[in-house]
Amino acid sequence: MDSVVQEKLNNNKYMKIIIPMAGRGSRLRPHTLTVPKPLIPVAGKPIVQWLVEDIVSVANQKVEEIAFIIGDFGEGVERQLVLIAESLGAKGTIYYQERPLGTAHAILCAQNSLCGNCVIAFADTLFRADFSLDTNQDGIVWVHKIEDPSAFGVVKLDQDNVITDFVEKPKTFVSDLAIIGIYYFKDGQYLSSELQYLLDNDIKDKGEYQLTNALENMKKKGTKFVTGNVTEWLDCGNKQATVNTNKSVLINKGSNISKSAKINNSEINEPCFIGDNVIINNSKVGPYVSVGSETLIEGSEIENTIIQQNTTIKDAILVNSMIGSHVLYTGQKETKEVSIGDFSEQI
């Protein structure tokens, strides 16, 4: 058998996941000043870890490699990402996007991993789905029906549910099926060549190289794209959206309370995530609260809130809040909704 054909057959036995995540997430500041948005924990795990775990759960093939496209996030972040991939039995690969030149450019930064069956997933969204990925399709664009599609890319379908048009942020209604940022391609090398074509010919939309332009070109050449419909689409774009996502994940996944947590004279209203060596004294926590490891909570009432690691909360009444790591927060027994980044004091 021809070696090129054999290599292609071998590639199709395995899945690769490509995760562009170079942006810092300005809408989630101050939390993203110290931690890249996809690595901010919700319900006890980084956003990007939930994302790749959910993709693996719907894939019909073994995931061979997970490639992360990042900015200058540092060696610690890179090690963490590789460990996430290895925890799922895959090789972790790091690529860099030095300039924000658009979605097509971001994906092409991982050109060496674009071969065989690939899932592309932008790391600012989570989802729930009850389908298995049909790897026999040319391509799948995952969508979710929304009330106001004007701020999103949408797709139009024919009578066979094949995509006929990709429309970016329509000013007038054309479809309510929003593209959520997750795609499957049967032939990653073909995708790579179409992305490279955009860059070689300087084909831009709104000043950037866009994936949807490549999809449109592929469609015109005969590639059939169908939709993958998710049952829930969870956004992590800002503080409130991230807190809501934390709540939804806890409802779906259930509580996870570490055996090493010390809960004294306190009430835990589940579902909650309580990390290792957390101490909770004389408090009421939950529902929908996530507390990172080594955190101390005393004399407080906390609901629908994310608190990260090594933080101290005293005499607080918190709702719909997000508090980073290494924070000292003392309340005044007044109900507050706060957003406090890492290494802060508020007394």
Wavefront OBJ file of the C-alpha trace (Angstrom):
o trace
v 0.000 0.000 0.000
v 1.204 3.516 -0.830
v 2.839 5.044 2.266
v 0.842 8.298 1.982
v -2.446 6.363 1.860
v -1.349 4.211 4.799
v -0.420 7.299 6.839
v -3.834 8.833 6.136
v -5.604 5.639 7.223
v -3.558 5.564 10.419
v -4.352 9.206 11.138
v -8.070 8.529 10.775
v -7.957 5.955 13.571
v -7.256 8.679 16.088
v -8.632 12.058 17.019
v -6.724 15.265 17.610
v -8.158 18.173 19.584
v -6.905 21.675 18.821
v -7.594 24.342 21.473
v -6.891 27.986 20.520
v -6.667 29.930 23.798
v -4.146 32.739 23.298
v -6.463 35.551 24.410
v -6.246 36.795 28.008
v -9.977 37.453 28.463
v -10.284 41.185 29.135
v -13.988 40.958 30.028
v -13.148 38.696 32.987
v -10.671 41.055 34.631
v -9.337 41.306 37.317
v -9.239 37.487 37.403
v -7.472 37.172 34.049
v -4.714 39.582 35.029
v -2.944 36.684 36.744
v -4.529 33.555 35.194
v -5.425 32.935 31.521
v -9.211 32.694 31.249
v -9.324 29.015 30.142
v -7.397 28.036 33.284
v -9.740 29.718 35.747
v -11.381 26.932 37.781
v -15.144 26.419 37.862
v -16.572 23.603 39.976
v -13.024 22.590 40.888
v -11.458 22.264 37.419
v -10.066 24.720 34.873
v -12.549 25.719 32.168
v -10.345 24.178 29.460
v -10.187 20.860 31.324
v -13.987 20.590 31.441
v -14.011 21.434 27.713
v -11.590 18.730 26.597
v -13.171 16.143 28.920
v -16.573 16.808 27.356
v -15.153 16.549 23.827
v -13.466 13.252 24.674
v -16.770 11.966 26.059
v -18.599 12.485 22.742
v -15.723 11.385 20.477
v -16.021 7.996 18.813
v -12.256 7.566 18.649
v -9.257 7.577 20.920
v -7.887 11.088 21.337
v -4.211 10.865 20.424
v -3.169 14.483 20.923
v -4.473 17.692 22.471
v -2.746 20.785 21.094
v -3.046 24.081 22.958
v -2.389 27.379 21.156
v -1.383 29.939 23.750
v 0.256 33.307 24.263
v 3.169 33.965 26.573
v 1.589 32.315 29.597
v 4.740 30.923 31.205
v 6.169 27.475 31.846
v 3.809 26.731 34.746
v 0.738 27.124 32.535
v 2.331 25.002 29.816
v 3.050 22.194 32.284
v -0.528 22.352 33.564
v -1.947 22.057 30.053
v 0.278 19.096 29.191
v -0.836 17.349 32.397
v -4.502 17.923 31.467
v -3.905 16.198 28.128
v -1.983 13.346 29.736
v -4.770 12.805 32.289
v -6.999 11.934 29.316
v -4.463 9.550 27.799
v -3.354 11.999 25.107
v -0.129 13.739 24.185
v -0.100 17.419 25.137
v 1.444 19.819 22.623
v 2.021 23.552 23.020
v 1.949 26.066 20.161
v 2.194 29.851 20.312
v 0.196 32.651 18.717
v 2.292 35.779 19.131
v -0.170 38.204 17.504
v -4.002 38.164 17.503
v -4.606 37.885 13.771
v -7.918 36.012 13.848
v -9.354 32.540 14.293
v -7.908 31.092 11.073
v -4.425 32.286 11.984
v -4.768 30.911 15.520
v -5.660 27.414 14.309
v -2.885 27.439 11.703
v -0.347 28.014 14.493
v -0.915 24.311 15.233
v -0.309 23.354 11.602
v 1.916 20.402 12.498
v -0.977 18.797 14.379
v -3.612 19.407 11.701
v -3.941 15.956 10.173
v -6.540 13.220 10.185
v -9.663 13.662 12.288
v -9.595 16.929 14.241
v -11.838 18.784 16.640
v -11.212 22.516 16.899
v -12.581 24.031 20.112
v -12.124 27.625 21.232
v -11.544 27.616 24.969
v -14.072 30.196 26.115
v -17.156 28.008 26.183
v -18.487 24.822 27.756
v -21.331 22.634 26.587
v -23.527 19.655 27.317
v -24.459 17.266 24.536
v -26.198 13.911 24.272
v -24.808 12.788 20.905
v -21.773 10.833 19.747
v -19.526 12.450 17.176
v -20.150 11.040 13.684
v -16.627 10.874 12.297
v -17.909 9.832 8.860
v -19.123 13.374 8.202
v -16.895 15.749 6.214
v -17.330 18.385 8.872
v -19.529 19.268 11.832
v -20.222 22.737 13.199
v -21.636 22.681 16.719
v -24.518 25.080 17.240
v -27.063 26.117 19.827
v -30.434 27.781 19.246
v -30.568 31.220 20.865
v -33.084 34.048 21.098
v -30.829 36.874 19.847
v -28.294 35.673 17.270
v -27.150 39.141 16.166
v -23.908 38.985 18.179
v -22.866 35.551 16.879
v -21.975 33.718 13.738
v -24.934 31.614 12.593
v -25.617 28.908 10.021
v -28.441 28.351 7.538
v -29.526 24.802 6.660
v -31.204 23.058 3.725
v -33.940 20.444 4.023
v -31.319 17.750 4.722
v -29.772 19.760 7.598
v -26.659 20.457 5.540
v -25.211 23.920 6.077
v -25.812 26.251 3.122
v -24.490 29.520 4.553
v -22.225 30.868 7.266
v -23.326 34.353 8.356
v -21.249 36.422 10.764
v -23.245 38.593 13.235
v -26.326 39.123 11.046
v -28.000 42.533 11.388
v -31.292 41.082 10.172
v -32.581 37.644 11.138
v -31.338 34.772 8.987
v -31.070 31.953 11.553
v -31.182 31.338 15.294
v -28.523 28.585 15.196
v -25.438 30.185 16.726
v -21.971 28.734 16.123
v -20.559 27.970 19.578
v -16.904 27.645 18.549
v -16.478 23.856 18.302
v -15.881 22.134 14.956
v -15.040 18.673 13.623
v -13.039 18.084 10.433
v -12.526 14.684 8.854
v -9.379 15.866 7.062
v -7.210 18.202 9.110
v -4.658 18.566 6.317
v -7.336 19.863 3.956
v -8.404 22.400 6.571
v -4.770 23.444 6.996
v -4.378 24.086 3.273
v -7.526 26.231 3.186
v -6.369 28.261 6.184
v -2.959 28.751 4.568
v -4.697 29.961 1.395
v -6.311 32.791 3.367
v -2.972 33.919 4.762
v -1.099 33.551 1.468
v -3.694 35.678 -0.330
v -4.282 38.091 2.577
v -8.000 37.328 2.676
v -9.396 39.038 5.766
v -12.770 39.833 7.269
v -12.969 42.794 9.673
v -9.171 42.993 9.579
v -8.517 39.378 10.630
v -8.140 35.938 9.073
v -11.409 34.152 9.866
v -12.146 30.430 10.061
v -15.589 31.000 8.547
v -13.948 32.185 5.294
v -12.127 28.859 5.046
v -15.351 26.967 5.801
v -17.120 28.860 3.045
v -14.371 28.004 0.539
v -14.456 24.343 1.557
v -18.241 24.269 1.199
v -18.033 25.726 -2.308
v -15.594 22.942 -3.233
v -18.044 20.264 -2.127
v -17.362 19.727 1.578
v -20.626 18.998 3.374
v -20.953 20.510 6.814
v -23.732 19.414 9.159
v -24.622 20.655 12.626
v -24.018 19.151 16.025
v -26.706 20.449 18.372
v -25.777 20.847 22.031
v -28.350 20.754 24.828
v -26.643 23.510 26.813
v -24.114 26.185 25.925
v -22.233 27.710 28.843
v -20.347 30.967 28.474
v -17.391 32.093 30.599
v -16.978 35.522 29.068
v -17.458 37.665 32.168
v -17.865 37.346 35.931
v -21.605 36.721 36.032
v -21.498 34.278 33.117
v -18.677 32.355 34.817
v -20.594 32.195 38.115
v -23.648 30.924 36.210
v -21.494 28.311 34.473
v -20.154 27.173 37.835
v -23.750 26.719 39.009
v -24.732 24.757 35.903
v -21.706 22.442 36.111
v -22.415 21.736 39.788
v -26.052 20.940 39.003
v -24.990 18.616 36.191
v -21.962 16.960 37.825
v -23.061 17.063 41.472
v -21.123 17.830 44.636
v -17.474 17.031 45.226
v -16.445 17.595 48.827
v -12.886 16.637 49.757
v -12.445 14.200 52.624
v -9.672 16.431 53.941
v -12.007 19.429 54.301
v -12.798 20.387 57.903
v -16.384 21.565 58.312
v -17.119 22.747 61.846
v -20.515 23.883 63.111
v -21.454 24.733 59.521
v -24.158 23.950 56.974
v -23.306 22.879 53.421
v -26.217 23.189 51.000
v -25.316 21.071 48.001
v -24.343 20.976 45.229
v -20.940 22.419 46.108
v -17.293 21.823 45.350
v -15.093 21.936 48.452
v -11.364 21.447 47.788
v -8.571 19.833 49.774
v -7.795 21.134 53.267
v -10.554 23.734 53.201
v -11.665 24.862 56.667
v -15.232 26.108 57.161
v -16.192 27.362 60.614
v -19.576 28.637 61.802
v -20.786 29.263 58.282
v -23.497 28.475 55.768
v -22.139 27.568 52.343
v -24.158 26.825 49.220
v -25.856 26.022 47.112
v -23.725 26.457 43.978
v -20.480 27.367 45.712
v -16.977 26.258 44.697
v -14.152 26.644 47.209
v -10.533 25.995 46.218
v -7.971 24.155 48.329
v -6.420 25.594 51.519
v -9.154 28.240 51.849
v -10.589 29.335 55.203
v -14.199 30.490 55.646
v -15.356 31.770 59.021
v -18.646 33.237 60.215
v -19.979 33.683 56.690
v -22.934 32.933 54.439
v -22.020 32.224 50.825
v -24.229 31.291 47.890
v -23.711 30.976 44.119
v -20.057 31.986 44.341
v -16.589 30.904 43.206
v -13.714 31.182 45.688
v -10.258 30.049 44.605
v -7.271 28.709 46.572
v -5.451 29.905 49.702
v -8.067 32.561 50.425
v -9.547 33.722 53.732
v -13.169 34.857 54.016
v -14.477 36.188 57.338
v -17.826 37.644 58.438
v -19.098 37.862 54.877
v -22.483 37.441 53.223
v -21.729 36.800 49.561
v -23.938 36.038 46.565
v -23.129 35.869 42.829
v -19.482 36.579 43.578
v -16.080 35.566 42.300
v -12.982 35.750 44.505
v -9.482 34.777 43.403
v -6.571 33.045 45.132
v -4.509 34.455 48.017
v -7.250 36.932 48.961
v -8.140 38.243 52.403
v -11.765 39.402 52.500
v -13.555 40.543 55.628
v -17.204 41.481 55.293
v -19.468 43.540 57.520
v -22.299 41.008 57.712
v -23.908 42.833 54.785
v -24.972 41.037 51.617
v -22.475 41.814 48.867
v -21.824 40.806 45.264
v -18.115 41.177 44.595
v -15.426 40.377 42.031
v -11.930 40.343 43.536
v -8.754 39.208 41.762
v -5.766 37.276 43.098
v -3.451 38.639 45.813
v -5.928 41.218 47.122
v -7.081 42.434 50.519
v -10.455 43.904 51.325
v -11.026 44.464 55.012
l 1 2 3 4 5 6 7 8 9 10 11 12 13 14 15 16 17 18 19 20 21 22 23 24 25 26 27 28 29 30 31 32 33 34 35 36 37 38 39 40 41 42 43 44 45 46 47 48 49 50 51 52 53 54 55 56 57 58 59 60 61 62 63 64 65 66 67 68 69 70 71 72 73 74 75 76 77 78 79 80 81 82 83 84 85 86 87 88 89 90 91 92 93 94 95 96 97 98 99 100 101 102 103 104 105 106 107 108 109 110 111 112 113 114 115 116 117 118 119 120 121 122 123 124 125 126 127 128 129 130 131 132 133 134 135 136 137 138 139 140 141 142 143 144 145 146 147 148 149 150 151 152 153 154 155 156 157 158 159 160 161 162 163 164 165 166 167 168 169 170 171 172 173 174 175 176 177 178 179 180 181 182 183 184 185 186 187 188 189 190 191 192 193 194 195 196 197 198 199 200 201 202 203 204 205 206 207 208 209 210 211 212 213 214 215 216 217 218 219 220 221 222 223 224 225 226 227 228 229 230 231 232 233 234 235 236 237 238 239 240 241 242 243 244 245 246 247 248 249 250 251 252 253 254 255 256 257 258 259 260 261 262 263 264 265 266 267 268 269 270 271 272 273 274 275 276 277 278 279 280 281 282 283 284 285 286 287 288 289 290 291 292 293 294 295 296 297 298 299 300 301 302 303 304 305 306 307 308 309 310 311 312 313 314 315 316 317 318 319 320 321 322 323 324 325 326 327 328 329 330 331 332 333 334 335 336 337 338 339 340 341 342 343 344 345 346 347
